């Protein structure tokens, strides 16, 4: 599967824990660029009280859907309507349906029939029918965020002012390992530029300059105990390609 260009993420808040929201986006961003993030629910419900802070923090559009009658889920219908509206724009090559509800199986099938790549995300109790209707299904139980280290790995960085400071880049090391696993070639090396793009999908504000390095290859060179670099002749306008391997 090539990297997806435009992913629309639709979340059934009634069947998704707010505590997993950030980890869900981190995982989905490894497939490509997320351009739509919407969560559906009746936010007046006490059970959804934790969603307000998370939707604000993660820039998710919170779609309010009141319950018109007891026992009927109007949220599901609103999510389906939006999905079909987005489909008919022809602007998205992938849809991520985040729910453990089998009622979204027909929606997944219909979207997939249109040619879109379908990602599903739900807990271990998600019915097999919904899982099989997706091209790829992500179990929420397997999604975790890295714990903040009490004492993170520190590295002296070069500043333009020539002052020395310290920055914790352990999170970047973890992402470089993930990128290497995803993009490595037959020799076990991964293109540094692809790794940089991978990190940007997870951390949009990432820049090696934050850590005092002019480019990604310079950052990797600062950690010879972690990475082995290989320089290769590129094709066409690409004069030199730098690849790396995790040690």
N, CA and C of each residue as an Amber inpcrd file, in Angstrom:
protein
   741
   0.8390000  -1.2030000   0.0000000   0.0000000   0.0000000   0.0000000
   0.8680000   1.2440000   0.0000000   0.6550000   2.1430000  -0.9660000
   1.3590000   3.4230000  -0.9750000   0.8100000   4.3090000   0.1360000
   1.5730000   5.3280000   0.4890000   1.1170000   6.2550000   1.5150000
  -0.1550000   6.9490000   1.0550000  -1.1470000   6.9450000   1.9200000
  -2.4330000   7.5490000   1.5890000  -2.3150000   9.0700000   1.6660000
  -2.9440000   9.7510000   0.7120000  -2.8110000  11.2010000   0.6130000
  -3.8230000  11.9590000   1.4670000  -5.0600000  11.4400000   1.5290000
  -6.1080000  12.1390000   2.2790000  -6.9790000  11.1200000   3.0090000
  -6.8580000  11.1070000   4.3290000  -7.6210000  10.1850000   5.1640000
  -8.6820000  10.9640000   5.9370000  -9.9120000  10.4910000   5.8860000
 -10.9950000  11.0640000   6.6820000 -11.2580000  10.1290000   7.8630000
 -11.1190000  10.6540000   9.0720000 -11.3010000   9.8560000  10.2820000
 -12.6290000  10.2280000  10.9340000 -13.5030000   9.2420000  11.0710000
 -14.8240000   9.4370000  11.6670000 -14.9140000   8.5530000  12.9030000
 -15.2480000   9.1650000  14.0430000 -15.1710000   8.4670000  15.3270000
 -16.5240000   8.3950000  16.0110000 -16.9120000   7.2000000  16.3720000
 -18.1290000   6.9590000  17.1410000 -17.7660000   7.0850000  18.6160000
 -18.0080000   8.2490000  19.2010000 -17.5780000   8.5050000  20.5790000
 -18.2910000   7.6030000  21.5840000 -19.5000000   7.1540000  21.2560000
 -20.2430000   6.2910000  22.1660000 -19.5490000   4.9410000  22.3640000
 -18.7350000   4.5490000  21.3880000 -18.0920000   3.2350000  21.4480000
 -16.5720000   3.3200000  21.3700000 -16.0180000   4.4620000  21.7740000
 -14.5760000   4.6540000  21.7460000 -14.1430000   5.4130000  22.9940000
 -13.1540000   4.9200000  23.7360000 -12.6970000   5.6540000  24.9270000
 -11.8840000   6.8790000  24.5510000 -12.1850000   8.0000000  25.1770000
 -11.4670000   9.2480000  24.8940000  -9.9840000   9.1110000  25.1980000
  -9.6400000   8.2590000  26.1350000  -8.2440000   8.0840000  26.5280000
  -7.3860000   7.4990000  25.4140000  -8.0230000   6.8890000  24.4120000
  -7.2910000   6.2680000  23.3020000  -7.1720000   7.1820000  22.0860000
  -7.7720000   8.3610000  22.1550000  -7.8850000   9.2070000  20.9730000
  -6.5240000   9.6020000  20.3940000  -5.6140000  10.0670000  21.2300000
  -4.3040000  10.4910000  20.7330000  -3.5380000   9.3220000  20.1150000
  -3.5950000   8.1630000  20.7660000  -2.9020000   6.9780000  20.2430000
  -3.4980000   6.5350000  18.9140000  -4.8080000   6.6900000  18.7640000
  -5.4760000   6.3450000  17.5030000  -4.9380000   7.2100000  16.3730000
  -4.8680000   8.5150000  16.5970000  -4.3690000   9.4230000  15.5530000
  -2.9040000   9.1580000  15.2440000  -2.1310000   8.8440000  16.2620000
  -0.7160000   8.5420000  16.0360000  -0.5800000   7.3290000  15.1190000
  -1.3730000   6.3100000  15.3730000  -1.3130000   5.0980000  14.5490000
  -1.8200000   5.3700000  13.1360000  -2.9440000   6.0370000  13.0090000
  -3.5120000   6.3040000  11.6850000  -2.6080000   7.2010000  10.8510000
  -1.8900000   8.0960000  11.4990000  -1.0100000   9.0040000  10.7610000
   0.1500000   8.2710000  10.1030000   0.4430000   7.0450000  10.5590000
   1.5030000   6.2700000   9.9130000   1.0690000   5.7550000   8.5440000
  -0.2350000   5.7700000   8.2620000  -0.7360000   5.3360000   6.9530000
  -0.6940000   6.4640000   5.9280000  -0.7210000   7.7020000   6.3990000
  -0.7270000   8.8370000   5.4920000  -1.2410000  10.0880000   6.1770000
  -1.6580000  11.0510000   5.3820000  -2.0600000  12.3620000   5.9010000
  -3.5410000  12.3810000   6.2850000  -3.8070000  12.7220000   7.5270000
  -5.1850000  12.8530000   8.0120000  -5.6610000  14.2760000   7.7210000
  -6.7490000  14.4070000   6.9810000  -7.2480000  15.7430000   6.6510000
  -8.6040000  16.0420000   7.2910000  -9.3310000  15.0010000   7.6950000
 -10.6160000  15.1910000   8.3700000 -10.5860000  14.4210000   9.6830000
 -10.9450000  15.1080000  10.7700000 -11.0440000  14.4630000  12.0840000
 -12.3700000  14.8880000  12.7130000 -13.2990000  13.9450000  12.7870000
 -14.6120000  14.2600000  13.3460000 -15.0210000  13.1860000  14.3570000
 -15.6100000  13.6260000  15.4530000 -16.1180000  12.7170000  16.4750000
 -17.6020000  12.9960000  16.6580000 -18.3880000  11.9390000  16.7950000
 -19.8410000  12.0580000  16.8560000 -20.3700000  11.5600000  18.2030000
 -21.2580000  12.3470000  18.8020000 -21.8540000  11.9420000  20.0650000
 -22.7950000  12.9970000  20.5950000 -23.5560000  12.6180000  21.5900000
 -24.3920000  13.5700000  22.3160000 -23.5620000  14.0380000  23.4990000
 -22.9260000  15.1830000  23.3700000 -21.9510000  15.6250000  24.3570000
 -22.5840000  16.0310000  25.6770000 -23.9260000  16.0240000  25.7350000
 -24.6020000  16.3080000  27.0040000 -24.5700000  15.1030000  27.9390000
 -24.2320000  13.9370000  27.3960000 -24.1870000  12.7230000  28.2120000
 -22.9980000  12.7730000  29.1810000 -23.2150000  12.4480000  30.4510000
 -22.1120000  12.4380000  31.4200000 -20.9990000  11.4590000  31.0320000
 -21.3610000  10.3880000  30.3380000 -20.3640000   9.3820000  29.9520000
 -19.3590000   9.9030000  28.9210000 -19.6920000  11.0280000  28.2770000
 -18.8060000  11.5930000  27.2680000 -18.1020000  12.8620000  27.7570000
 -18.1260000  13.0730000  29.0640000 -17.5760000  14.3170000  29.6170000
 -16.0760000  14.4910000  29.3480000 -15.3400000  13.3880000  29.2150000
 -13.8920000  13.4700000  28.9980000 -13.5280000  13.8540000  27.5700000
 -14.5050000  13.8440000  26.6810000 -14.2120000  14.1030000  25.2780000
 -13.9320000  15.5680000  24.9760000 -14.4840000  16.4800000  25.7600000
 -14.3240000  17.9030000  25.4500000 -12.8500000  18.3130000  25.3920000
 -12.1090000  17.9810000  26.4320000 -10.6910000  18.3730000  26.4590000
  -9.8990000  17.7220000  25.3350000 -10.1990000  16.4450000  25.0540000
  -9.4350000  15.7270000  24.0390000  -9.7190000  16.2460000  22.6320000
 -10.9800000  16.5500000  22.3280000 -11.2960000  17.0670000  20.9900000
 -10.6840000  18.4470000  20.7790000 -10.6450000  19.2580000  21.8270000
 -10.0260000  20.5810000  21.7230000  -8.5120000  20.4500000  21.5440000
  -7.8990000  19.6080000  22.3460000  -6.4420000  19.4600000  22.3320000
  -5.9370000  18.8790000  21.0200000  -6.7020000  17.9430000  20.4450000
  -6.2590000  17.2420000  19.2370000  -6.8990000  17.7860000  17.9670000
  -7.5740000  18.9360000  18.0750000  -8.1710000  19.6090000  16.9180000
  -9.1400000  18.7100000  16.1650000 -10.0590000  18.1150000  16.9090000
 -11.0850000  17.2500000  16.3280000 -12.4120000  18.0080000  16.2990000
 -13.0910000  17.9560000  15.1640000 -14.4060000  18.5940000  15.0800000
 -15.4200000  17.7130000  15.8010000 -16.0450000  18.2710000  16.8320000
 -17.0230000  17.5240000  17.6230000 -18.4210000  17.7630000  17.0710000
 -19.0010000  16.7290000  16.4820000 -20.3360000  16.8340000  15.8860000
 -21.3870000  16.4470000  16.9190000 -22.1950000  17.4020000  17.3180000
 -23.2400000  17.1690000  18.3050000 -24.4410000  16.4850000  17.6690000
 -24.9030000  15.4130000  18.3050000 -26.0970000  14.7320000  17.8280000
 -26.9750000  14.3720000  19.0170000 -28.0940000  15.0670000  19.1470000
 -29.0120000  14.7900000  20.2430000 -29.7180000  13.4530000  20.0430000
 -30.1290000  12.8330000  21.1430000 -30.9150000  11.6010000  21.0840000
 -32.3840000  11.9860000  20.9210000 -32.9610000  11.6250000  19.7970000
 -34.3530000  11.9950000  19.5420000 -35.3420000  11.1300000  20.2980000
 -34.9270000   9.8970000  20.5910000 -35.7950000   9.0130000  21.3510000
 -34.9390000   7.9900000  22.0880000 -35.4370000   7.4800000  23.1900000
 -34.6870000   6.5320000  24.0050000 -34.4880000   5.2120000  23.2640000
 -33.2710000   4.7000000  23.3520000 -32.9950000   3.3940000  22.7640000
 -32.5790000   3.4240000  21.3140000 -32.6140000   4.5930000  20.6720000
 -32.2020000   4.7100000  19.2690000 -30.9330000   5.5650000  19.1920000
 -30.0070000   5.1540000  18.3710000 -28.7300000   5.8610000  18.2950000
 -28.6760000   6.7410000  17.0560000 -29.0070000   8.0150000  17.2410000
 -28.9730000   8.9680000  16.1310000 -27.5430000   9.2980000  15.7330000
 -26.5880000   9.0650000  16.6540000 -25.1750000   9.3420000  16.3620000
 -24.6860000   8.5300000  15.1780000 -25.0470000   7.2420000  15.1380000
 -24.6140000   6.3700000  14.0440000 -25.1020000   6.8920000  12.7030000
 -26.3580000   7.3330000  12.6700000 -26.9390000   7.8230000  11.4140000
 -26.2070000   9.0820000  10.9540000 -25.9150000   9.9730000  11.8890000
 -25.2060000  11.2120000  11.5400000 -23.8250000  10.9040000  10.9710000
 -23.1570000   9.9380000  11.5420000 -21.8240000   9.5560000  11.0820000
 -21.8790000   8.9360000   9.6900000 -22.8920000   8.1240000   9.4370000
 -23.0600000   7.5010000   8.1160000 -23.3500000   8.5530000   7.0550000
 -24.2220000   9.5000000   7.3780000 -24.5720000  10.5580000   6.4290000
 -23.3280000  11.3660000   6.0580000 -22.5460000  11.7300000   7.0640000
 -21.3230000  12.4970000   6.8050000 -20.3370000  11.6950000   5.9480000
 -20.2210000  10.4030000   6.2390000 -19.3040000   9.5540000   5.4750000
 -19.6830000   9.5290000   4.0030000 -20.9810000   9.4160000   3.7230000
 -21.4310000   9.3690000   2.3270000 -21.2620000  10.7240000   1.6450000
 -21.4800000  11.7960000   2.4080000 -21.2520000  13.1360000   1.8420000
 -19.7810000  13.3220000   1.4700000 -18.8950000  12.8850000   2.3470000
 -17.4610000  12.9910000   2.0780000 -17.0600000  12.1080000   0.9040000
 -17.6460000  10.9360000   0.8210000 -17.3410000  10.0240000  -0.2840000
 -17.6800000  10.6570000  -1.6230000 -18.8220000  11.3000000  -1.7120000
 -19.2890000  11.8520000  -2.9880000 -18.5120000  13.1020000  -3.4190000
 -17.7010000  13.6480000  -2.5270000 -16.8400000  14.7500000  -2.9610000
 -15.6910000  14.2170000  -3.8170000 -15.3620000  12.9420000  -3.6470000
 -14.2640000  12.3390000  -4.3970000 -12.8930000  12.8250000  -3.9460000
 -12.8170000  13.4520000  -2.7720000 -11.5670000  14.0770000  -2.3290000
 -10.7030000  13.1790000  -1.4570000 -11.2320000  12.0240000  -1.0310000
 -10.5180000  11.2150000  -0.0480000 -10.2110000   9.8250000  -0.5960000
  -8.9930000   9.3580000  -0.3490000  -8.6380000   8.0210000  -0.8190000
  -8.7140000   6.9820000   0.2890000  -9.0500000   7.4260000   1.5200000
  -9.1740000   6.4850000   2.6210000 -10.1270000   7.0170000   3.6860000
 -10.8170000   6.0880000   4.3430000 -11.6970000   6.4210000   5.4610000
 -11.2990000   5.5500000   6.6450000 -11.2330000   6.1630000   7.8220000
 -10.9860000   5.4190000   9.0510000 -12.2470000   5.5000000   9.8990000
 -12.8500000   4.3540000  10.1590000 -14.0610000   4.2800000  10.9750000
 -13.6700000   3.7580000  12.3510000 -13.7850000   4.6190000  13.3510000
 -13.3630000   4.2460000  14.6960000 -14.5930000   3.9130000  15.5280000
 -14.8100000   2.6340000  15.7440000 -15.9700000   2.1640000  16.4870000
 -15.8360000   0.6680000  16.7120000 -16.4990000   0.1650000  17.7360000
 -16.5520000  -1.2780000  17.9760000 -17.9410000  -1.8190000  17.6700000
 -18.7340000  -1.0010000  16.9920000 -20.1280000  -1.3180000  16.6950000
 -20.2560000  -1.9740000  15.3170000 -20.8480000  -3.1460000  15.2660000
 -21.0130000  -3.8720000  14.0020000 -21.9880000  -3.1870000  13.0570000
 -22.7510000  -2.2110000  13.5630000 -23.7010000  -1.4960000  12.7060000
 -23.0030000  -0.7350000  11.5810000 -21.6950000  -0.5030000  11.7340000
 -20.9640000   0.2220000  10.6960000 -20.4220000  -0.7020000   9.5980000
 -20.7430000  -1.9830000   9.6880000 -20.2850000  -2.9330000   8.6650000
 -20.7870000  -2.5660000   7.2680000 -22.0960000  -2.2840000   7.0800000
 -22.5670000  -1.9110000   5.7390000 -21.8880000  -0.6400000   5.2130000
 -21.6000000   0.3080000   6.1070000 -20.9230000   1.5360000   5.6870000
 -19.5210000   1.2190000   5.1960000 -18.8030000   0.3800000   5.9310000
 -17.4440000   0.0120000   5.5320000 -17.4490000  -0.6840000   4.1820000
 -18.4190000  -1.5630000   3.9800000 -18.5220000  -2.2850000   2.7010000
 -18.7910000  -1.3150000   1.5560000 -19.7210000  -0.3800000   1.7820000
 -20.0820000   0.5780000   0.7320000 -18.9070000   1.4870000   0.3880000
 -18.2070000   1.9830000   1.3770000 -17.0630000   2.8540000   1.1270000
 -15.9550000   2.1020000   0.3950000 -15.7580000   0.8610000   0.7780000
 -14.7120000   0.0530000   0.1360000 -15.0690000  -0.2360000  -1.3230000
 -16.3460000  -0.4540000  -1.5950000 -16.7830000  -0.6980000  -2.9730000
 -16.5070000   0.5030000  -3.8670000 -16.4140000   1.6780000  -3.2600000
 -16.1450000   2.8930000  -4.0310000 -14.6810000   2.9810000  -4.4510000
 -13.8570000   2.1070000  -3.8870000 -12.4330000   2.1260000  -4.2020000
 -11.5760000   2.7400000  -3.1160000 -12.2100000   3.2540000  -2.0580000
 -11.4570000   3.8560000  -0.9600000 -10.8290000   2.7660000  -0.0980000
  -9.6930000   3.0990000   0.5050000  -9.0330000   2.1950000   1.4410000
  -9.6970000   2.3960000   2.7980000 -10.1210000   1.2930000   3.4350000
 -10.8840000   1.3970000   4.6720000 -10.0730000   0.8870000   5.8570000
  -9.9060000   1.7770000   6.8350000  -9.2620000   1.4300000   8.0970000
 -10.3220000   1.3730000   9.1800000 -10.2740000   0.3400000   9.9860000
 -11.1870000   0.2370000  11.1120000 -10.3870000   0.2430000  12.3990000
 -10.9980000   0.6990000  13.4770000 -10.3290000   0.6920000  14.7790000
 -11.3800000   0.4550000  15.8520000 -11.1500000  -0.5520000  16.6750000
 -12.1050000  -0.8790000  17.7200000 -11.4800000  -1.8210000  18.7320000
 -12.2380000  -2.1560000  19.7700000 -11.6890000  -3.0290000  20.8020000
 -11.8010000  -4.5010000  20.4020000 -11.3330000  -5.3650000  21.2820000
 -11.2630000  -6.7880000  20.9840000 -12.6400000  -7.4280000  20.7970000
 -13.6810000  -6.7630000  21.2970000 -15.0350000  -7.3040000  21.1730000
 -15.7110000  -6.9320000  19.8550000 -15.0240000  -6.1800000  19.0200000
 -15.5960000  -5.7820000  17.7280000 -15.9350000  -7.0190000  16.9040000
 -17.1630000  -7.1380000  16.4170000 -17.5620000  -8.3150000  15.6390000
 -16.6970000  -8.5220000  14.3960000 -16.5030000  -9.7790000  14.0310000
 -15.6540000 -10.1390000  12.9060000 -16.1510000  -9.5460000  11.6000000
 -17.4690000  -9.3930000  11.4770000 -18.0440000  -8.8670000  10.2340000
 -17.5010000  -7.4700000   9.9350000 -17.4590000  -6.6050000  10.9560000
 -16.9490000  -5.2480000  10.7560000 -15.4530000  -5.2730000  10.4520000
 -14.7250000  -6.1200000  11.1400000 -13.2790000  -6.2270000  10.9070000
 -12.9910000  -6.6380000   9.4670000 -13.7320000  -7.6270000   8.9940000
 -13.4940000  -8.1560000   7.6430000 -13.9310000  -7.1910000   6.5460000
 -14.7850000  -6.2370000   6.8920000 -15.2330000  -5.2510000   5.8990000
 -14.1770000  -4.1740000   5.6680000 -13.1350000  -4.1650000   6.5130000
 -12.0680000  -3.1650000   6.4100000 -10.8410000  -3.7610000   5.7200000
 -10.0470000  -2.9140000   5.0930000  -8.7780000  -3.3620000   4.5190000
  -7.7610000  -3.6360000   5.6190000  -7.8600000  -2.8940000   6.6880000
  -6.9550000  -3.0710000   7.8210000  -7.7210000  -2.6960000   9.0770000
  -7.5590000  -3.4950000  10.1280000  -8.2720000  -3.2220000  11.3720000
  -7.2720000  -3.1080000  12.5180000  -7.4400000  -2.0490000  13.3260000
  -6.5170000  -1.7520000  14.4240000  -7.2210000  -2.0190000  15.7530000
  -6.6020000  -2.8310000  16.5950000  -7.1590000  -3.1050000  17.9190000
  -6.7300000  -2.0150000  18.9010000  -7.6930000  -1.4330000  19.5830000
  -7.3890000  -0.3390000  20.5040000  -6.5420000  -0.8070000  21.6850000
  -6.7030000  -2.0720000  22.0720000  -5.9330000  -2.5820000  23.2080000
  -4.4300000  -2.5510000  22.9410000  -4.0640000  -2.5930000  21.6790000
  -2.6450000  -2.5900000  21.3360000  -2.0610000  -1.2000000  21.1630000
  -2.8920000  -0.1730000  21.3200000  -2.4230000   1.2050000  21.1290000
  -2.0600000   1.8360000  22.4550000  -0.8260000   2.2620000  22.5590000
  -0.3720000   2.9620000  23.7560000   0.5200000   4.1180000  23.3380000
   0.5900000   5.1040000  24.1870000   1.5020000   6.2270000  23.9720000
   2.7520000   5.9980000  24.8090000   3.9120000   6.3830000  24.2870000
   5.1410000   6.2200000  25.0600000   5.0580000   6.9920000  26.3670000
   5.4910000   6.3500000  27.4240000   5.5210000   7.0460000  28.7080000
   6.6290000   8.0840000  28.7060000   6.3570000   9.2120000  29.3360000
   7.3880000  10.2410000  29.4460000   8.4740000   9.7300000  30.3770000
   9.7200000   9.6920000  29.9370000  10.7920000   9.2030000  30.8020000
  11.0310000  10.1340000  31.9780000  11.2880000   9.5330000  33.1230000
  11.5930000  10.3410000  34.2980000  12.8970000  11.0950000  34.0780000
  13.8790000  10.3500000  33.5750000  15.1350000  10.9790000  33.1790000
  15.3790000  10.5670000  31.7430000  15.0310000  11.4380000  30.7970000
  15.1440000  11.0820000  29.3940000  16.5830000  11.1240000  28.9220000
  16.8220000  10.5110000  27.7680000  18.1540000  10.5620000  27.1860000
  18.4220000  11.9870000  26.7350000  19.5150000  12.5330000  27.1400000
  19.8400000  13.9130000  26.8290000  20.9860000  13.9710000  25.8390000
  20.9840000  14.9910000  25.0180000  22.0670000  15.1750000  24.0670000
  22.3920000  16.6600000  23.9840000  23.6810000  16.9720000  24.0080000
  24.0770000  18.3610000  23.8240000  23.8510000  18.7300000  22.3760000
  23.1840000  19.8400000  22.1300000  22.8590000  20.2420000  20.7770000
  23.5780000  21.5290000  20.4250000  23.8210000  21.6760000  19.1260000
  24.5150000  22.8620000  18.6390000  23.4980000  23.9450000  18.2960000
  23.6060000  25.0790000  18.9140000  22.7070000  26.2010000  18.6650000
  23.3990000  27.2020000  17.7580000  22.6240000  28.0060000  17.0580000
  23.2160000  29.0380000  16.1980000  23.9990000  30.0410000  17.0260000
  23.6200000  30.1590000  18.3100000  24.3030000  31.0920000  19.1920000
  25.5550000  30.4690000  19.7930000  25.7880000  29.1930000  19.4280000
  26.9210000  28.4130000  19.9260000  26.8070000  28.1510000  21.4180000
  25.6250000  28.3700000  21.9750000  25.4210000  28.0070000  23.3680000
  25.0540000  26.5310000  23.4080000  25.3670000  25.8620000  24.4930000
  25.0350000  24.4520000  24.6230000  23.8140000  24.2970000  25.5130000
  22.8820000  23.4560000  25.0450000  21.7010000  23.1780000  25.8260000
  21.4340000  21.6960000  25.7910000  20.3030000  21.2750000  26.3110000
  19.9440000  19.8670000  26.3160000  18.5030000  19.7200000  25.8510000
  18.2610000  18.6860000  25.0570000  16.9070000  18.4130000  24.5770000
  16.6440000  16.9230000  24.6670000  15.4560000  16.5780000  25.0700000
  15.0640000  15.1730000  25.1670000  14.5330000  14.7390000  23.8050000
  15.2070000  13.8310000  23.1410000  14.7650000  13.3920000  21.8120000
  14.4320000  11.9030000  21.7980000  14.1380000  11.3500000  22.9600000
  13.8230000   9.9190000  23.0110000  12.6200000   9.5770000  22.1300000
  11.6290000  10.4790000  22.0870000  10.4600000  10.2340000  21.2350000
  10.8530000  10.1590000  19.7660000  11.8220000  10.9690000  19.3510000
  12.2820000  10.9510000  17.9660000  13.0070000   9.6450000  17.6650000
  13.7810000   9.1490000  18.6160000  14.4530000   7.8660000  18.4280000
  13.4330000   6.7440000  18.2170000  12.3580000   6.7780000  18.9840000
  11.3290000   5.7400000  18.8340000  10.6880000   5.8110000  17.4510000
  10.4170000   7.0220000  16.9840000   9.8060000   7.1810000  15.6680000
  10.7630000   6.7790000  14.5510000  12.0470000   7.0270000  14.7430000
  13.0360000   6.6110000  13.7480000  13.0950000   5.0890000  13.6540000
  12.9180000   4.4120000  14.7730000  12.8810000   2.9540000  14.7630000
  11.6450000   2.4500000  14.0150000  10.5080000   3.1010000  14.2590000
   9.2760000   2.7200000  13.5650000   9.4100000   2.9580000  12.0630000
   9.9880000   4.1070000  11.6950000  10.1570000   4.4390000  10.2850000
  11.0890000   3.4500000   9.5960000  12.1600000   3.0440000  10.2860000
  13.0970000   2.0840000   9.7140000  12.4090000   0.7570000   9.4500000
  11.5690000   0.3280000  10.3900000  10.8630000  -0.9420000  10.2230000
   9.8900000  -0.8870000   9.0510000   9.3170000   0.2880000   8.8080000
   8.3240000   0.4280000   7.7430000   8.9520000   0.6190000   6.3630000
  10.1130000   1.2710000   6.3010000  10.6770000   1.6530000   5.0010000
  11.9990000   0.9650000   4.6530000  12.4680000   0.0480000   5.4710000
  13.7680000  -0.5580000   5.1910000  13.7330000  -1.3860000   3.9080000
  14.8750000  -1.3970000   3.1870000  14.9780000  -2.1710000   1.9510000
  15.5750000  -3.5440000   2.2380000  15.9690000  -4.2590000   1.1710000
  16.4910000  -5.6140000   1.3250000  17.7480000  -5.6550000   2.1840000
  18.5100000  -4.5610000   2.1830000  19.7530000  -4.5240000   2.9630000
  19.5410000  -4.0480000   4.3900000  18.2930000  -3.7280000   4.7320000
  17.9940000  -3.2910000   6.0880000  18.1330000  -1.8070000   6.3230000
  18.3890000  -1.0410000   5.2460000  18.5330000   0.4110000   5.3590000
  17.2480000   1.1140000   4.9160000  16.9710000   2.2650000   5.5260000
  15.8060000   3.0690000   5.1830000  16.2520000   4.4660000   4.7810000
  15.5690000   5.0420000   3.8050000  15.8810000   6.3830000   3.3180000
  15.6120000   7.4010000   4.4330000  16.5870000   8.2330000   4.7280000
  16.4470000   9.2320000   5.7850000  15.3190000  10.2140000   5.4770000
  15.1540000  10.5740000   4.2170000  14.0940000  11.5310000   3.8560000
  12.7130000  10.9400000   4.1120000  12.5670000   9.6310000   3.8690000
  11.2930000   8.9690000   4.1520000  11.0280000   8.9290000   5.6540000
  12.0870000   8.7310000   6.4150000  11.9470000   8.7340000   7.8710000
  11.4970000  10.1000000   8.3650000  12.0670000  11.1590000   7.7760000
  11.6640000  12.5020000   8.1590000  10.2010000  12.7630000   7.8610000
   9.7430000  12.2910000   6.6940000   8.3310000  12.4540000   6.3270000
   7.4280000  11.6750000   7.2670000   7.8760000  10.4800000   7.6560000
   7.1190000   9.6440000   8.5880000   6.9320000  10.3660000   9.9190000
   8.0300000  10.9340000  10.4310000   7.9500000  11.6350000  11.7110000
   7.0200000  12.8390000  11.6180000   7.0400000  13.5370000  10.4750000
   6.1820000  14.7140000  10.3040000   4.7030000  14.3570000  10.3270000
   4.3620000  13.1240000   9.8660000   2.9510000  12.7310000   9.8970000
   2.4660000  12.5320000  11.3220000   3.3840000  12.1320000  12.2080000
   3.0290000  11.9010000  13.6120000   3.1760000  13.1790000  14.4310000
   4.2610000  13.9250000  14.1730000   4.5390000  15.1780000  14.8720000
   4.6620000  16.2970000  13.8390000   3.5610000  16.9330000  13.4660000
   3.5830000  17.9440000  12.3960000   4.5570000  19.0930000  12.6430000
   4.8700000  19.3730000  13.9040000   5.7560000  20.5020000  14.1970000
   7.2210000  20.0760000  14.3130000   7.5170000  18.8390000  13.9540000
   8.8910000  18.3540000  14.0820000   9.8420000  19.0320000  13.1000000
  11.0280000  19.3380000  13.5850000  12.1150000  19.8310000  12.7400000
  13.4280000  19.4640000  13.4180000  14.4030000  18.9290000  12.6750000
  15.6980000  18.6130000  13.2940000  16.3710000  19.8620000  13.8600000
  15.9930000  21.0280000  13.3440000  16.5830000  22.2730000  13.8320000
  16.2090000  22.5290000  15.2930000  15.0720000  21.9500000  15.7230000
  14.6750000  22.0810000  17.1190000  15.7530000  21.5310000  18.0390000
  16.4740000  20.5140000  17.5450000  17.5020000  19.8610000  18.3400000
  18.9110000  20.3040000  17.9490000  18.9870000  21.3630000  17.1390000
  20.2710000  21.9340000  16.8060000  20.9500000  21.3730000  15.5800000
  20.2060000  20.6380000  14.7380000  20.7930000  20.0290000  13.5470000
  20.1620000  20.6090000  12.2870000  20.9800000  20.8400000  11.2770000
  20.4950000  21.4710000  10.0470000  19.5920000  20.5490000   9.2350000
  19.7950000  19.2310000   9.3630000  18.9750000  18.2710000   8.6330000
  18.9790000  16.9210000   9.3440000  18.1280000  16.0170000   8.8760000
  17.9470000  14.7330000   9.5410000  19.2280000  13.9270000   9.5980000
  19.9780000  13.9170000   8.5110000  21.1930000  13.1050000   8.4790000
  22.1810000  13.5450000   9.5540000  22.2330000  14.8440000   9.8390000
  23.1320000  15.3520000  10.8630000  22.6930000  14.8870000  12.2560000
  21.3830000  14.8300000  12.4530000  20.8620000  14.3390000  13.7280000
  21.2680000  12.8830000  13.9340000  21.1240000  12.0680000  12.8800000
  21.4760000  10.6510000  12.9690000  22.9690000  10.4600000  13.2050000
  23.7820000  11.2980000  12.5610000  25.2360000  11.1950000  12.7240000
  25.6690000  11.4340000  14.1650000  24.8490000  12.1730000  14.9150000
  25.1900000  12.4790000  16.2990000  25.0180000  11.2830000  17.2230000
  24.4340000  10.1980000  16.7120000  24.1840000   9.0090000  17.5320000
  24.7400000   7.7580000  16.8570000  26.0790000   7.6690000  16.7230000
  26.6820000   6.5150000  16.0540000  26.4290000   5.2000000  16.7870000
  26.1020000   5.2810000  18.0730000  25.8100000   4.0750000  18.8260000
  24.4110000   3.5420000  18.5220000  23.5930000   4.3490000  17.8730000
  22.2210000   3.9610000  17.5570000  22.0050000   3.6910000  16.0740000
  22.7170000   4.4250000  15.2010000  22.4280000   4.3530000  13.7750000
  23.6950000   4.1850000  12.9370000  23.5510000   3.4090000  11.8880000
  24.6120000   3.2740000  10.8850000  24.1170000   3.9420000   9.6150000
  24.9210000   4.8420000   9.0390000  24.5130000   5.5830000   7.8520000
  25.1770000   5.0260000   6.6020000  24.4670000   5.1790000   5.5000000
  24.9970000   4.7420000   4.2000000  24.6280000   5.7960000   3.1650000
  25.6320000   6.2670000   2.4140000  25.3750000   7.2610000   1.3780000
  25.4350000   6.5990000   0.0130000  24.4070000   6.8680000  -0.8000000
  24.2940000   6.2260000  -2.0990000  24.0470000   7.2680000  -3.1870000
  24.4470000   6.9320000  -4.3900000  24.2300000   7.8230000  -5.5230000
  22.7680000   7.7550000  -5.9320000  22.1410000   8.9290000  -6.0410000
  20.7420000   8.9760000  -6.4140000  20.5370000   8.9890000  -7.9170000
  19.2730000   8.9580000  -8.3070000  18.9360000   8.9790000  -9.7270000
  18.4330000  10.3650000 -10.1210000  18.7190000  10.7720000 -11.3410000
  18.2260000  12.0550000 -11.8420000  18.7530000  13.2130000 -11.0340000
  17.8250000  14.0220000 -10.5290000  18.1940000  15.2220000  -9.7890000
  18.6350000  14.9240000  -8.3600000  18.4000000  13.6870000  -7.9210000
  18.7740000  13.3190000  -6.5540000  20.2390000  12.9040000  -6.5310000
  21.1060000  13.8400000  -6.2050000  22.5390000  13.5910000  -6.2590000
  23.0230000  12.5220000  -5.3100000  22.5320000  12.5990000  -4.0490000
  22.9700000  11.6440000  -3.0310000  21.8070000  11.2990000  -2.1200000
  21.6670000  10.0120000  -1.8390000  20.6230000   9.5460000  -0.9270000
  21.2910000   9.0190000   0.3260000  20.8480000   9.4940000   1.4710000
  21.3740000   9.0180000   2.7530000  20.3660000   8.0450000   3.3530000
  20.8540000   6.8600000   3.6970000  20.0100000   5.8410000   4.3230000
  20.5920000   5.4960000   5.6860000  19.7810000   4.8880000   6.5280000
  20.2480000   4.5480000   7.8660000  19.6960000   3.1970000   8.3110000
  20.3780000   2.6140000   9.2710000  19.9580000   1.3560000   9.8760000
  20.0680000   1.5070000  11.3950000  19.0520000   1.0070000  12.1210000
  19.1070000   1.0600000  13.5700000  20.0050000  -0.0670000  14.0860000
  20.8370000   0.2550000  15.0520000  21.7670000  -0.7290000  15.6220000
  21.2090000  -1.3400000  16.9040000
